[in-house]
Amino acid sequence: MKYLHRLPVIVTYSIIATAQQTKPIRITVGQPSTAPQLEREENDSVQLDAASGDIIVSSRNESFRIPPETNINANWSCDISRAASKFIYDCKLTTGPGALNQVIAFSMASEDPDSLTVRLPSGWKTFKGVDKLHPSLEFILVGGDGIDREAMAATGRTDAFRFESELMPGVVSFDLRPVPRFPKPGEKSLGERLDAISPWANAEILKLETKDRHRRRFLTVGPKIRAQVDSYAALRAELMILIGVPEYGLWQVHLSKLSQTTDPELGSLVRSLPESSPTQTALRQALLLRVESLPR
């Protein structure tokens, strides 16, 4: 598997080097650290461009930019139906043409990943996330590191997923991760550039390189809550999550009325929500299903 760049390797080496120390390390509370400080070399500069989000680097004989990969033009839509005690989620992940940052992997938050039966499109694999505090299902396009980004961007891509679960639909978080960038023929890789700059510049880049620069996080619909524990309070809490979320800008005027809306009136509020995107349509459908399942 090829990696976006070598920054994770730098971190790993640092941890290994510390673990292999043969002399004990003594830390005294209240005294300053004696760790050596990296010296800034002449003409070293690492800045974050607020307008573009690029990290602009100048060090030694290298000058380059590290762009974020958050501009992912993608939609997640679901048709939800019932079969006996289970809910069927027929979902589509669509990346539009012209979006250079095409999706190679994504994660879906799930409080009970083991309760989901998943049918995947060709080329995808899934596994449970390792973070037990924030359980999720992870999805990855196998062989995605060999994908031609430009070719995929020319046509876009749609992949269909099916989930079967006893969990009712609700608001879940998604992380979309793009196809890694690879250098063009004759162009230096980012790893080669990082090797050529000063240790100080590498350290400054590490301070700015966060996970959020290489993923797009958004809220959409997915398996969420068991019917036995659903309530008006739970539904109200999910609507409140959406307050201030840009993808649901047209919903904000309606969501602002939540504090004045009684439980029996929540159904009317949900029905008033407009549908201006596949994501909004799918979530509105899910919320209506929840309303209709609650006692009146």
C-alpha positions in Angstrom: 0.0 0.0 0.0 1.3 3.4 -0.9 0.9 6.2 1.5 -0.1 9.9 1.1 3.3 10.9 2.4 5.9 9.9 4.9 4.8 12.0 7.9 3.3 9.0 9.7 6.6 7.2 9.4 8.4 10.1 11.0 6.0 9.9 14.0 6.5 6.1 14.2 10.2 6.3 14.2 10.1 8.9 17.0 8.0 6.5 19.1 10.3 3.5 18.4 13.4 5.5 19.2 12.0 6.5 22.6 10.9 2.9 23.4 14.4 1.6 22.7 16.2 3.9 25.1 18.6 1.9 27.3 18.9 4.6 30.0 15.9 5.4 32.2 14.2 8.8 31.6 13.6 10.9 34.7 10.8 13.5 34.6 10.5 16.0 37.4 7.3 17.9 37.7 7.8 21.7 37.7 11.1 21.7 35.8 11.4 22.6 32.1 12.0 19.8 29.6 15.6 19.2 28.6 14.7 17.8 25.2 16.8 19.3 22.5 15.1 22.1 20.5 15.2 21.9 16.7 17.0 24.9 15.3 15.4 26.9 12.5 17.7 27.1 9.5 18.1 30.2 7.4 15.2 30.8 5.1 13.1 28.1 6.8 9.4 28.9 6.5 6.2 26.8 7.1 2.9 28.6 6.9 -0.8 27.8 6.6 -2.5 29.6 3.8 -5.9 30.5 5.4 -7.5 31.1 2.0 -6.6 27.7 0.3 -5.8 25.6 3.3 -2.4 24.8 1.8 0.7 24.3 3.9 3.4 26.4 2.2 6.9 25.1 2.8 10.2 26.7 2.0 13.4 25.0 3.4 16.9 24.5 2.0 16.4 24.1 -1.8 12.8 23.1 -1.6 9.6 25.2 -2.0 6.3 23.4 -2.3 2.7 23.4 -1.1 0.8 20.6 0.7 -2.9 21.0 -0.2 -5.8 19.7 1.9 -8.0 16.9 0.5 -11.3 18.0 1.9 -13.0 19.1 -1.3 -14.8 15.8 -2.0 -17.9 16.3 -4.1 -19.9 13.3 -2.8 -23.5 12.4 -1.8 -24.8 9.6 0.3 -28.4 8.7 -0.3 -30.5 5.8 1.2 -33.9 4.3 0.5 -35.2 2.7 3.7 -37.7 -0.1 3.9 -38.8 -2.7 6.5 -38.8 -6.4 6.3 -40.3 -8.1 9.4 -38.2 -6.8 12.4 -35.4 -5.5 10.3 -34.7 -2.3 8.4 -33.2 -2.4 4.9 -30.9 0.4 3.9 -30.2 0.6 0.1 -27.6 3.3 0.0 -25.5 4.9 -2.8 -22.2 6.8 -2.5 -21.9 9.1 -5.5 -18.8 11.1 -6.3 -19.5 13.7 -9.0 -17.5 14.2 -12.1 -15.0 17.0 -11.9 -14.1 16.2 -8.3 -10.4 15.4 -8.2 -10.6 14.2 -4.6 -12.5 10.9 -5.3 -13.5 8.6 -2.4 -11.3 5.6 -1.7 -12.5 4.8 1.8 -15.0 5.9 4.4 -16.1 5.1 7.9 -19.7 5.1 9.3 -20.3 5.6 13.0 -22.3 2.7 14.5 -23.1 2.0 18.1 -23.5 -1.7 17.3 -21.5 -2.7 14.2 -22.1 -6.4 14.9 -25.8 -5.9 14.4 -25.3 -4.9 10.7 -25.4 -7.3 7.8 -23.6 -5.6 4.9 -23.7 -6.3 1.2 -20.9 -4.5 -0.6 -20.3 -3.5 -4.2 -17.6 -5.1 -6.2 -14.1 -4.0 -5.1 -15.0 -2.9 -1.6 -14.2 -4.5 1.8 -15.3 -3.7 5.3 -14.1 -4.2 8.8 -14.9 -2.9 12.3 -13.0 0.2 13.5 -10.5 -0.3 16.2 -11.6 2.7 18.4 -13.8 1.1 21.0 -14.9 4.5 22.4 -16.2 5.5 18.9 -17.3 2.3 17.3 -17.6 2.3 13.5 -17.6 0.3 10.3 -14.7 1.0 8.0 -15.0 0.6 4.2 -12.1 0.6 1.7 -11.9 0.3 -2.1 -9.4 -2.5 -2.6 -6.5 -1.6 -4.8 -7.5 2.0 -4.5 -3.9 3.2 -4.4 -3.6 2.3 -8.0 -6.6 4.3 -9.2 -6.1 7.0 -11.8 -7.5 10.0 -10.0 -7.9 12.0 -13.2 -9.7 9.2 -15.0 -12.1 8.7 -12.1 -12.7 12.5 -11.8 -13.7 12.6 -15.5 -16.7 10.3 -15.0 -17.5 10.3 -11.3 -18.4 7.1 -9.5 -21.4 5.5 -7.9 -21.3 2.5 -5.5 -24.3 0.8 -4.0 -24.3 -0.6 -0.4 -27.0 -2.5 1.4 -27.4 -2.8 5.2 -29.8 -4.9 7.1 -30.3 -4.2 10.8 -32.8 -4.0 13.6 -31.5 -0.5 14.2 -33.8 2.3 13.2 -32.4 5.1 11.1 -31.0 8.3 12.5 -28.2 10.8 12.2 -24.8 9.2 11.9 -21.4 10.7 11.1 -19.4 9.7 8.0 -15.7 10.3 7.2 -14.8 10.3 3.5 -11.2 9.8 2.6 -9.8 10.5 -0.9 -7.5 8.6 -3.3 -3.9 9.4 -2.3 -2.1 11.9 -4.5 0.9 10.5 -6.4 3.5 12.5 -8.2 3.4 12.8 -12.0 6.3 11.3 -14.0 9.5 13.3 -13.3 7.9 15.0 -10.3 9.3 14.6 -6.8 7.1 12.7 -4.3 6.2 14.4 -1.1 8.3 12.0 0.8 11.4 12.9 -1.2 10.7 16.6 -0.5 10.3 16.0 3.2 13.7 14.2 3.2 15.3 17.2 1.6 14.1 19.8 4.1 15.3 20.7 7.6 14.2 18.8 10.7 12.7 22.1 12.0 10.5 22.4 8.9 9.4 18.8 9.2 8.4 19.3 12.8 6.4 22.4 11.9 4.5 20.5 9.2 3.6 17.8 11.7 2.0 20.5 13.9 -0.3 21.5 11.0 -1.0 18.2 9.4 -4.2 16.9 11.0 -6.6 14.1 10.1 -9.2 16.7 9.2 -7.0 17.9 6.3 -7.3 14.5 4.6 -11.0 13.7 5.1 -14.4 15.1 4.7 -16.7 14.6 7.7 -20.5 15.0 7.4 -23.7 14.0 9.0 -26.2 11.8 7.1 -28.5 8.9 7.6 -27.6 5.4 8.8 -28.6 2.6 11.2 -28.8 4.3 14.6 -31.2 3.3 17.4 -33.2 0.3 18.6 -37.0 0.8 18.5 -37.3 -0.3 22.2 -35.4 2.8 23.4 -36.5 5.4 20.8 -38.4 8.4 22.1 -39.4 11.9 21.3 -36.5 13.0 23.4 -34.1 10.9 21.3 -35.6 12.3 18.1 -35.4 15.9 19.4 -31.7 15.3 20.3 -30.9 14.1 16.8 -32.5 17.2 15.2 -30.5 19.4 17.5 -27.3 17.8 16.2 -28.1 19.3 12.8 -28.3 22.9 14.1 -25.5 25.0 12.4 -24.5 22.2 10.1 -23.7 23.8 6.6 -25.1 20.8 4.6 -28.5 21.4 6.2 -28.5 25.2 5.7 -32.1 25.2 4.4 -33.2 23.4 7.5 -31.9 25.9 10.0 -35.0 28.2 10.0 -37.1 25.1 10.9 -34.6 23.7 13.4 -34.5 27.1 15.2 -38.1 26.4 16.3 -37.3 23.2 18.2 -37.3 24.8 21.6 -40.9 26.0 21.0 -42.1 22.7 19.5 -43.9 20.2 21.6 -43.4 16.5 21.2 -46.7 15.9 19.3 -45.6 18.8 16.9 -42.3 17.2 16.0 -43.9 15.3 13.2 -45.1 18.6 11.6 -41.6 20.1 11.9 -40.0 17.1 10.2 -42.5 17.2 7.4 -41.7 20.9 6.8 -38.0 20.2 6.2 -37.1 20.9 2.5 -35.3 18.4 0.3 -32.6 20.1 -1.8 -30.1 17.2 -2.0 -30.2 13.4 -2.0 -28.6 13.5 1.5 -31.4 15.7 2.8 -34.1 13.5 1.2 -32.7 10.4 2.8 -32.5 11.9 6.2 -35.9 13.5 6.1 -37.4 10.1 5.1 -35.6 8.4 8.0 -36.8 11.0 10.5 -40.4 10.6 9.3 -40.1 6.9 9.8 -39.1 7.5 13.3 -42.0 9.9 14.0 -44.5 7.4 12.7 -43.1 4.7 15.0 -43.5 6.8 18.1 -46.7 6.7 20.2 -49.1 9.6 19.6 
